[in-house]
């Protein structure tokens, strides 16, 4: 009999490894059979299930290479101490069917705490999305209507159909921005002589306009803005450059920020002088990043072989610079080994979860990369340590 879901307090998660091919009924039978009489009548599994104090035992198991691996879930409505005793009893099982086996409890989840977290998250969503908007103040109505009308004034300009304001043709000076959202924001604030490049590949329409009109490039205060400016300076006749505040996009600026940024525009001649060194440094950074990406790609290819050999076996390997195995140990001994001062390796690949504790210890030992099944609850990763999950290989 399955325990009602609303009375389940805890969920025991355990993993099983068997030296042979076994199936779900074999595992369930071993759990009931080998714990019978072990804990007395009060904690007998069959009686607990009949009275609904533990739920249906879930087993997922698969066989590979003559061995079986799987996960066991046991829902419990017992108290914390009794649940812990029950979990410990699972680890006493040594055989499943004709095969020797080992069961290890990974965690015990407090179902009620999980539900509370879901309630909190859902409450946040409801508070943010489902409450009615406050009434619009009467003095803001005119501003809202005015902004809506200006937003509707956006047009498609030139053979590329670029987003633009309606005053492009009639104005002697134009403002070039990055995208459609930037055009909309400037229109909302009454600036109509604006047009977007829509990407780093500068359209022919922009190049032709720059020959006839005074052009101000008004770009985001980030790396993307620097890259578009670099190309504009190469192919178009730009007269002035204005930048949004550092880290901000033109589409997010207030009217005051827009006016200030345009007022602080600088002649393109000054930009050339200031940008020459900066652009060279940026190119060097990009080359370094590309090299690092290529190096880590090569490392991942070499790590695939090790991943296949440790996956599902609960072992850890310490690797040198040549991807050769220095040492192979059980995963449960990894933390203990990392605490010693004589650990020297380039990388670690192990059949387990990458936790903050393992990351901190690996970083202290100057390990360059750490490879595990998945990333656990990690707060920070040192820049000197590269984290890779099995899924990425």
N, C-alpha and C positions, 0 to 999 in steps of 0.2 A: 504494500500500500504506500502510495507516494504522499509525503508530507505536504499539506496545503502550502502554496507559495507564500501566503501572507503570514505564515507562522515560522518560516525558515529564518534563522538568525545568522547562521554562518554557512559558508561554502568552502569545503576542503578541496584544494587542488593538489593532485599528486601525479608524478610521472612513473611509468613502469618500463623496464627493460627486461626482456626475457631471452635466454639463449636458445632460441628455437621458434617455431611458428606456432602461435597461440591465437585464439579468437576471443571475442567479448564474453561468451558464456563461461569459458575457462577462467577468465580473470574474476568474474563475479562469483563463480563457484569457489575459487581459492580464497577470496575475501571472506565469505561467509564461513567456509569450512575451517580455515586455519585460525580464525579469531574466536571460534565457538568455545566457550568455557574459559577463555583467556581472561576476561574482565569481570566475570561473575554474571549473575542473572540480571542485575540492574542495567548493565551495558551490553547485553547480548544483542548482536546486530539484528537477528531475525525478530526478536521481540520488539526492538526499537522501531523496526520498519512496520510491523503490524500495528503498533500504536501511533504511527505517524510521526514519531520523534526524529526519525531520519527519513529522507525521501528516497526516490529511485536513484540507484547508483548508475551514473553515466560513464561509459567506457568507450573511448575511441582508440583503436589500435590498428597498426598496419605492420606488414612484414617486409623486410628488405635484407638481402644478403644472408639469409638463414637466421635472422634475429627479428624480434618483434619490439616495436616501440609504441608508446601510447600515452594517453592522459586519462586520469580518473577524476571524476567530480562526485563528491558526497555532500548533499544538502543536509544540514543539521539544525534542529530546533532545541538542542540541548544547551546548557549554559557553557560559558567559555572554558571552564576547567574540564568538563566532561567531553567537550568537542576536541580539546587538545589531547586527552587520553585516547580518544577514538582515532585521531590522526596518527598518534604514535603507534597504535596497534597495527595500523596498515603497514608500517615499515618492518614489522616482524615477519611478514610473509616472505618465504624463501623459495617457494615453488609454485608454478602455475601449470596445471596438467602435468606432463612428464618433464617439463623444462625447469631449470633453475631460473630464478627471477629476482629482481630487486625493485622495490617500490620506495620512492623518496617523496616526501611531502614538500611541495614548493611554496605554498602560501595558504593562509586561511583568510578568506574575505569576509568582512563584516557586512552582510547584505543590507542591514538597516543603514549603515553609514553610507553605502553606495546610493541607496535610495534618497538619503538626505542630500547628498551632493547633486543628484539629478533634480531634486525639488528646487534647490538653490539656483541651479543653472536655468531651469525652466522659468522660475520666477523672474530671473533677470531678463529672459527673452520676452516674457509677458509684459513686464514693466516698460521695456524698451519699445516693443513693437505693437502691442495690442491696446494700450490706453489711447483714448482719443486725444488728438492734438488740442492744445489750449486754444481758446478763441483768439482770433486775429484782432489785434488792437486797431481801432478805426484809423489812427494816423498812419499805420503801415500799409493800408489797403492800396493807396495810390502808388506807393513804391513797388509793391508786388506786381500790380498791373503793368506799371511802366517797365519793370524788368522782363516780364513775360512777353511784352510787345517787342522789346529789343532782341530777345532770344529768337523770336520768329523771323527777325530780319536777316538771319544768316543765309547766305547764298552759296551756290557752287560756281567757282570762277575758273576760267581757262579750260584748256582741252583736258586737263587732269581732273576737273571738277573739284578744285580745292575749296575747303571751307573758308568763307571770307565774309567781311561786312559789306554793306551796300555802297560804301563810299570809296571803294578802291579806285574806280576809273576817274572820279571827279577830284580826288585829292592829289596834290603834288608830292606829298610825303606819305609813306605807308609804314606800317609796323608788321614785321614778320615774326610769327610765333611758331611753336612746335606742332600743336594739334588742335582739333576741333573744340575740345573743352576750353582751351586757352582763348579761342576766338569768342566763344559764348560768354566767358567771364568778362572780357573787355567790352562786348556789346552791352551786357547788363549795366555797365558803368559808363555808357554813352560814348565809347570809342568805336567808330565805325570803319575807319580806314585800316583794317587789320586782315591779315591772310595767313594761313598755316601751311607749313611745308609738308606735314603729314609723313614724317620719317626722316632718316639720315640721307636718303638719296634725293638731293635737291631737284625739284621739278623744273622743267624748261620755262614754265610760266613765271616762276620766281626770278630766274636768271634774266629773262627779257624785261620784267618790270624793274629790276634793279638798274638797268641801263637808262631808264627814262625818269625814274622818280628818286627822291631822297628816301633812303631805306634805313630804318632802325630795326636791328635784330633784338627782339625781347625774349630772352630764353630763361629756362629753369635754372635755379642755383644748384645744379648737381652735375654729375659726370656726363649724363645724357646731353645736357645743355652745352657742355664743353665740346663734345664730339660734333654736334650740329653746327656750332660756331666754327669749328675747324674746317668743316666742308664748305660752309657758306663763304668763308674767307678765301677759299681756293677757287670757287666757280662763279660767285656773284659779286656785284659791285655794291658792297655794304658801306654806308656812311657813318652810322653810329651803332653802338652796342649797349644794351641795357640788360641787367641781370636781376632776377628775383633774389630775395634774401637767401643766404646759404641754406641748402636743404629743403627749400620750398619750391613749389611749382607755380607757374603763372596762373593756372586754373584755380588755385586756392587763395589768391591774394585778395585783400580787401581793397576798396577804392583808395584809401589812404596809402597803402603799400604800393599800388599800381602807380599812382601819381609820383610818389617818392622815387621809385625805381626809374621811371621815365625821365624824371628831372635830373637824376644822377647819371644819365647815359654819357658815354665817353666817345670821342671821335675814333674812328677805326684805326687811325695812325698810332694812337696810344695803345690800342689793344694789341697791335702787331708787336710793339716793343715789349709789352708786359707778357704776352702770351708765348713768345718764342721759346723761352726757357721752360715755361710750364708745360707746353705741348711736348717738348722733348722728354721731360720727366714723365709725363703721362704715357708716352710711347714706350719708354723703358719699363714702366710698371706693367703695361699690358703685355709686353714681351715676356716679362718674368712670370706673370700669371698664366700665360699660355704654356710656358715651359713646365710650370708646376702641375698644370692640368694634364699635360702629356706624361709627366713622370708618374703621377698617381694612377693614370690609365694603364701604364706599363706594369706598375706594381699589382694592380687588381688582376691583370691577366695571369701573373705568376702565382697569385694567392688562390686562384680557383682550384688548383690541384690540392692544396692543403685543406681548403674548405671541404672538399669532397671526402677527404680522409679522416677529418675530425667530426664531421656533422653526424649527430645522432649517437655519438660514442662517449659523450661527457668527458672529453680529454682536451688539454690545452697544449699548444706547441709554442716554443720560443724560437724565433727565426733570426738568422744573422743577415748581414747586408746582401749576401748572395742567395738568399731565400732557402738556405739549408737549415735543417732542424738542429738546434743546439740541445734542446731538452724537450721531453714530452712527459706530461704529468696529468693526473686526474684534475678535473676542473675544481673540485672542492679544495685542492691544495694550492690553487693559484694565488689567492690573497696571502696565504702564509709565506709562499715563496717570495712574493713581491716585497714583503716586509723585511726580508733579509738584505744585507748590504752587498752581496756578491752577485746580484742579478745584472747581467750585461747582455742586452739583445737589441736588435733593430726593430723587431715587431713581435706581437703576440696574437695568435689566432686560436680561439677557443669556442667550444660548444656550450655557450652560456649567455646570459644577459649582461650587457655592458652597463655597469652601475657606476655611480659617482665615486664610490670607494675604489673600484678597480682603476678608474681614470686617474684619480689623484695619486695612487701608488705607482701606476705606470709612468706618469709624468715625472715623478721624483726620481725614477730610474732611467730617465732620458730615453724612453721608448718612443720611436717615431710614429708608429701606427698600431692601432688596436682594432682587432676584427672579432666580432661576436655575432650571435644569432640575431639580436635586436637591441635597440637602445632603451634602457630603463628610464627611471625618473632622474634625469640629469639636469643639474642647475647650470653648470659651466664646464666648458672644455678648453684647456690651455691651447694657445695657438700653435705650440710646438708639437702637439699630438693630433694625428689624423685618425678620425673614427670612421670605420667602414662596417656595415652590416652585411650578413650573408645575402640579403635580398639585392644588394648593390653589386654583388659579384656575378 
